[in-house]
Amino acid sequence: MREETCPLTRAWRFHEQYKSRADPPGRCTMKIHVPGWVFLPQPLGRVWPSALVIAAYLAMPGGSGAQVVPPSDPGSSAQEVAAIEAPRFPLPPEEESADVSRFSYIVYGDTRGRRDGEDPQYEHSLIVESMLRTIASMETGPDPVRFVLQSGDAVVNGRDPAQWNVSFVGLINRLTREAGVSYFLAPGNHDITSAADLEAPGRHEGLRNYMSAVSRLIPPDGATRRLDGYPTYAFGYANTFVLALDSNIAEDSTQLAWAADQLEGLDRERYVHVVAFFHHPVYSSGPHGGSRVERPTAVIRTHWMPLFRQHGVDLVFTGHDHVFEHWIERYKDGTGQWRRIDQIVSGGGGAPLYRYRGEPDLRAYVDKAAADSVRVTHLVRPGPKRGDNPYHYVVVHVDGPEVWMDVVGVDWGRDFRPYRSARTSLSDPAGNED
């Protein structure tokens, strides 16, 4: 085997290169991934490193196929979260994209990993690798990917700066720098806690770290599309307007009023598609849903869904339950025309996978919305076993008034076909209420 292609030589060189780095102190993390066989993380510099190399070699079929995964750049101190690098190709000012009619974007959620703060998120890295391939394959096509939405739970404990720096930031830098796309993160309960109280100490810690991580990615305080002091913001691209919300504080009247103002002021001749993304689902059938109604979900149903119906929001992307499911809420608008809101729960970004737990009881919700003739359809349910619900993300394609979506399974879930195929339309013919 030639030395430059030998995975063991590359692993040893990696150890020699990084063993002297001091953040985390006295530690260098090397991971050897043997496809289909073993994944070995080990803190080098604390143990005899050749033991890991030999173990990896013995485990490798034919002694090849290993991938050395370096740690994230440890340049930031343990007390400060490094900012994710700005995209190489940021979205232009809203007015400059008004004539764009065809593009795509990616959505996913729940990337927190089993070893956050110790190693880069492995399962999330599989997602990122697949996204990079998808973005590259679509780059010269008719609908290139322009941005990525993440619905929250970036890390297990957002109050710990090391979890952001070691496990998350470096992976997202690959999307913003290698692929060059914009990246937008909504906060989850693991990121900034689920506290409804804005003054809760844990929320302050998590919010500070979240704000540091996304400081180069979202509109700044003082911008028209940003609610000052909140992780709540919006942006417009082409014919699509996107609203990012903090569902941990779903009952906050300031956030609700700001979002209402944003929606009321929209030019709907231009923005024919309106998207909202946040962490807690409106309804779901995983362990956070079914017969359980969590506080944010109850408030979203009571306060936010009437607002979305009033202003014709088309798509809602959420996570929290680590599954894929698709709900359609149909209602009659003020003119008597049938409209739809599709809610996609996409929580397969790398966190431990969940399974189907049962249907939520939506009778009270539907009864309360009787004036809008609301009815809800559960189009795609998760499977009853964890193995039915793979890591995944979705690619949303926009072509003028038409929107469709591809679900992309990752790793052992590459053949995931939730619609008997991987694609579904998110557009209805006018007046179709079926």
SVG drawing of the C-alpha trace seen along z (x, -y; Angstrom):
<svg xmlns="http://www.w3.org/2000/svg" viewBox="-68 -49 73 57">
<polyline fill="none" stroke="black" stroke-width="0.4" points="0.0,0.0 1.4,-3.4 2.1,-5.5 0.0,-8.6 -3.1,-6.5 -2.7,-4.3 -5.5,-5.1 -3.3,-4.1 -0.5,-6.4 -3.1,-9.2 -4.4,-8.5 -0.9,-8.6 -0.1,-11.9 -3.4,-13.3 -2.4,-12.4 1.1,-13.9 -0.4,-17.1 -3.1,-17.7 -1.7,-16.1 -0.1,-19.3 -3.3,-21.5 -4.3,-22.8 -8.1,-23.2 -9.4,-21.0 -6.3,-20.9 -4.0,-17.9 -6.5,-16.3 -6.7,-15.5 -9.7,-13.6 -9.3,-11.2 -12.1,-9.1 -11.7,-6.2 -14.8,-5.2 -14.7,-1.8 -17.8,-1.6 -20.2,1.1 -18.0,2.2 -16.9,0.0 -16.7,-3.7 -14.0,-4.4 -13.6,-7.7 -10.7,-8.1 -9.1,-11.0 -5.5,-10.9 -2.6,-12.1 -4.2,-10.5 -3.8,-6.9 -1.3,-5.1 -2.5,-6.0 -1.1,-3.0 -3.6,-0.8 -6.4,-2.6 -4.6,-2.4 -4.0,1.3 -7.6,2.0 -8.9,0.1 -6.6,2.0 -7.7,5.3 -11.3,4.3 -10.9,3.1 -12.1,5.5 -9.0,5.9 -7.2,3.2 -8.7,0.3 -11.7,-2.0 -11.1,-4.1 -12.0,-7.7 -10.1,-10.0 -12.4,-12.8 -10.6,-15.7 -12.0,-17.7 -13.5,-21.1 -11.1,-24.1 -10.5,-24.5 -9.4,-28.2 -12.2,-29.6 -11.9,-29.5 -14.0,-27.3 -16.1,-30.3 -16.9,-31.7 -18.9,-30.1 -17.2,-30.6 -19.4,-32.2 -20.3,-30.0 -18.5,-31.4 -20.6,-33.5 -21.7,-31.9 -19.5,-32.4 -22.6,-33.1 -25.0,-34.9 -28.6,-35.7 -28.8,-39.1 -31.0,-41.9 -34.6,-41.1 -35.3,-43.4 -32.5,-42.0 -34.0,-38.5 -37.6,-39.5 -37.3,-38.2 -36.0,-34.7 -38.7,-32.1 -37.0,-28.8 -34.7,-27.5 -34.5,-25.0 -33.7,-24.9 -32.9,-22.2 -34.7,-21.7 -33.9,-19.4 -33.7,-19.4 -32.4,-17.9 -28.7,-17.4 -27.6,-17.0 -25.2,-14.1 -24.3,-11.4 -20.9,-12.9 -21.5,-16.6 -18.6,-18.6 -16.2,-15.7 -16.3,-14.9 -17.8,-16.3 -21.4,-15.0 -20.9,-11.8 -24.5,-11.1 -24.9,-14.8 -21.7,-14.6 -23.4,-11.9 -26.2,-14.3 -23.8,-17.2 -21.8,-14.9 -25.0,-14.0 -26.1,-17.6 -22.8,-18.7 -23.3,-16.1 -26.9,-17.2 -26.0,-20.9 -23.1,-20.2 -25.3,-18.0 -27.9,-20.8 -25.5,-23.7 -25.7,-24.0 -29.3,-22.8 -32.5,-24.7 -33.2,-25.0 -29.9,-25.3 -30.0,-25.1 -29.8,-28.6 -30.2,-28.1 -30.6,-25.5 -33.1,-25.7 -32.6,-23.9 -35.5,-23.7 -33.5,-23.5 -31.7,-21.3 -28.3,-21.9 -26.6,-20.4 -27.6,-18.5 -26.8,-21.4 -26.6,-24.8 -25.4,-26.3 -22.1,-24.5 -19.8,-26.4 -17.7,-23.3 -20.7,-21.5 -21.1,-24.2 -17.4,-24.6 -16.3,-21.0 -19.4,-19.3 -21.5,-21.6 -19.8,-24.8 -17.2,-23.0 -19.8,-20.9 -21.9,-24.0 -18.8,-25.8 -18.6,-23.1 -22.1,-24.1 -21.4,-27.8 -17.9,-27.7 -17.6,-24.5 -21.1,-24.6 -21.3,-28.4 -25.0,-28.4 -26.8,-30.4 -27.7,-28.6 -30.6,-29.5 -31.1,-28.0 -34.2,-28.3 -33.6,-27.6 -34.7,-24.3 -35.3,-23.4 -31.9,-21.8 -30.2,-25.0 -31.7,-27.6 -33.9,-25.6 -37.7,-25.3 -38.2,-28.0 -41.1,-30.3 -39.7,-33.0 -37.4,-35.3 -35.4,-36.0 -34.7,-32.4 -30.9,-32.0 -30.5,-28.9 -32.2,-30.6 -29.8,-33.5 -26.8,-31.2 -28.1,-29.2 -29.4,-32.2 -26.0,-33.9 -24.2,-30.9 -26.9,-30.5 -26.5,-34.2 -22.7,-33.8 -23.0,-30.8 -25.4,-32.4 -24.1,-36.0 -22.9,-36.0 -25.9,-34.2 -29.1,-36.0 -30.2,-39.6 -28.7,-41.8 -30.5,-43.6 -32.0,-46.8 -32.8,-45.2 -36.3,-45.3 -36.4,-41.5 -35.2,-40.9 -36.9,-41.1 -34.4,-42.9 -33.0,-40.7 -34.8,-37.6 -33.7,-34.7 -36.7,-35.6 -36.1,-36.8 -37.3,-36.6 -36.0,-36.9 -37.3,-36.9 -35.8,-35.3 -37.4,-35.1 -41.1,-34.5 -40.7,-32.9 -40.8,-34.6 -39.4,-32.7 -40.2,-33.3 -38.0,-31.8 -39.6,-31.6 -38.6,-30.7 -41.3,-28.2 -39.9,-27.8 -41.6,-31.1 -44.6,-30.5 -46.8,-32.5 -44.6,-35.6 -46.8,-38.5 -43.9,-40.6 -42.8,-37.8 -46.4,-37.1 -47.0,-40.8 -43.8,-41.1 -44.6,-38.1 -48.1,-39.4 -46.6,-42.7 -44.2,-41.0 -47.0,-39.0 -49.4,-41.9 -46.8,-44.0 -45.9,-41.4 -46.3,-42.1 -48.3,-39.0 -48.2,-39.6 -44.5,-38.9 -44.4,-36.5 -46.7,-33.7 -45.1,-31.2 -44.8,-31.9 -42.8,-29.5 -42.5,-29.3 -40.0,-27.1 -39.5,-26.5 -38.8,-23.6 -42.0,-22.3 -44.6,-20.7 -48.2,-21.7 -49.1,-18.0 -47.0,-14.9 -47.1,-11.2 -43.7,-10.6 -42.9,-10.7 -43.5,-14.5 -46.9,-14.1 -49.6,-11.5 -51.6,-11.8 -49.1,-14.2 -49.6,-17.9 -46.6,-20.0 -47.0,-23.6 -45.4,-25.1 -47.6,-22.9 -50.7,-23.9 -49.9,-27.6 -49.0,-27.2 -52.3,-25.6 -54.2,-28.4 -52.3,-31.5 -50.1,-30.8 -52.2,-28.6 -55.0,-31.1 -52.4,-33.7 -50.9,-31.4 -54.4,-30.7 -55.2,-34.4 -52.1,-35.2 -51.9,-32.2 -48.8,-30.5 -48.2,-27.6 -45.5,-25.5 -44.5,-24.8 -41.3,-23.0 -40.7,-21.6 -38.6,-19.0 -38.5,-17.9 -39.8,-14.5 -36.9,-12.6 -39.0,-11.1 -40.3,-12.1 -44.0,-12.8 -46.3,-15.0 -49.5,-16.6 -51.9,-18.7 -54.3,-21.2 -57.0,-22.3 -59.2,-25.3 -61.4,-27.8 -60.0,-31.3 -62.0,-34.6 -63.2,-34.1 -64.4,-30.6 -61.6,-29.0 -59.9,-25.9 -56.3,-26.4 -53.7,-24.1 -50.9,-24.3 -48.4,-21.5 -46.5,-20.7 -43.4,-18.7 -41.8,-17.2 -38.2,-16.5 -36.2,-15.5 -33.7,-13.1 -30.6,-15.3 -28.5,-13.1 -30.2,-13.0 -31.3,-9.5 -34.1,-8.3 -37.7,-8.0 -40.7,-5.9 -44.5,-6.2 -46.3,-6.4 -49.9,-7.2 -52.2,-9.8 -52.9,-13.1 -56.4,-13.9 -57.2,-16.9 -61.0,-17.1 -60.8,-20.1 -58.4,-21.9 -60.6,-21.3 -63.8,-22.3 -62.2,-25.5 -61.3,-26.3 -64.7,-25.4 -65.2,-28.9 -62.4,-28.1 -63.7,-24.6 -60.4,-23.1 -59.6,-19.5 -56.3,-17.7 -54.9,-14.8 -51.9,-12.7 -50.4,-12.0 -47.2,-10.2 -46.8,-8.5 -43.5,-7.4 -42.9,-3.7 -43.5,-1.7 -39.8,-0.7 -36.7,-2.9 -35.4,-1.2 -38.4,-2.5 -37.3,-6.1 -33.9,-7.0 -31.7,-10.0 -32.8,-12.3 -33.4,-15.8 -35.7,-17.3 -35.1,-19.3 -37.9,-21.7 -38.1,-22.7 -39.8,-26.0 -40.9,-26.8 -43.1,-29.8 -46.4,-28.7 -45.4,-25.1 -43.7,-23.5 -42.6,-19.9 -40.3,-18.1 -37.8,-15.2 -37.0,-13.3 -33.4,-12.2 -32.5,-9.3 -29.0,-8.9 -26.7,-6.0 -28.8,-2.9 -31.9,-4.9 -30.8,-5.7 -33.9,-3.8 -36.4,-5.7 -39.6,-6.2 -42.3,-7.7 -44.7,-8.4 -44.0,-5.1 -41.4,-7.3 -39.2,-10.0 -41.2,-12.9 -44.4,-14.6 -46.2,-17.8 -46.9,-20.6 -49.2,-22.4 -52.9,-21.9 -55.0,-22.7 -57.2,-25.7 -60.3,-24.8 -59.3,-21.1 -60.4,-20.4 -59.7,-16.6"/>
</svg>
